[in-house]
Amino acid sequence: MNVTQEHLREEFDAYVAADKKIEPKDWMPDAYRKTLIRQISQHAHSEIVGMLPEGKWITRAPSLQRKAILLAKVQDEAGHGLYLYSAAETLGVERADLVDDLLSGKAKYSSIFNYPSLTWADIGAIGWLVDGAAIMNQVPLCRCSYGPYARAMTRVCKEESFHQRQGYSIMMQLMKGTDAQKEMAQDALNRWWWPSLMMFGPSDGESTHSSQNMKWNIKRFSNDELRQRMVDMTVPQAECIGLKMPDPDLKWNDEKGGHDFGEIDWTEFYDVIAGNGICNKERLEDRNKAHDDGAWVRDAAVAYSEKRNANKQR
């Protein structure tokens, strides 16, 4: 490393330490840039793939109101993906390459979306738990050291808060219903609870990226800190509407001011990440089909843009 690079690195470290924003034209270490590309692109992929478990229920929603809300929610997720792909592009990557990596199976996305949505209660559980975990993860990202990512997350988090509330609303309504509806809600909680806790990533001692990301102020809290917050937030919400948490080891700990909870099945977590989840294959097939079916829209948009630019040059 020459003197100039050392000076740039010192300036970068001081800038981040002062809690200032790094912008696309600023100098940044290659490792920082690569970390951001990996994280932002995976986040974008997760928003896009995350449309699939809920999208299949739009035509089966129990009322016109619920259908309209769910349709708006799925559209929001598409928008989030576009914001995030745009943020990734500021780091010098091409969106088309990122999408190709997703469609080929090379890129990763959140493991939570490789679980099936079997009943209408799953839509409630996804909104309440999955979006709840997303908010827990993403609100600190509004203070991320990389400006475009932080600004994208400010918009995303405002919309995710509505998503979480509509999910909890579904669960609340079901718990006011028949015994069958109550059982449906409890079953959805039982199936989605542990995968939701896995969303925060491996425990701190096993996490590959967490420590460095916190030093760079990309991330503000560790995986285990965020997971603990999720548990402490969710337990009273479940109790309020009569749901029972599917964890026999769950109990309040006065000393730490939070809940103790059971051990997560990390074997399942890594198995799903490796592509062996219930819906891994289905999700990729559905995304590839949607991409192929939408080719005419992309071609039309390019043709229109080229025609418009040609007219301007006359």
Secondary structure, DSSP 8 states (H G I E B T S, - for coil): --HHHHHHHHHHHHHHHTT--B-TTS---HHHHHHHHHHHHHHHHHHHHTHHHHHTTGGG-SSHHHHHHHHHHHHHHHHHHHHHHHHHHTTT--HHHHHHHHHHT-S---GGGGS---SHHHHHHIIIIIHHHHHHHHGGGGG-SBHHHHHHHHHHHHHHHHHHHHHHHHHHHHHTS-HHHHHHHHHHHHHHHHHHHHTT-S-TTT-SSHHHHHHTTS-SS-HHHHHHHHHHHHHHHHHHHT---S-TT-EEETTTTEEE-----HHHHHHIIIIISSSHHHHHHHHHHHHHHTHHHHHHHHHHHHHHHHHHT-
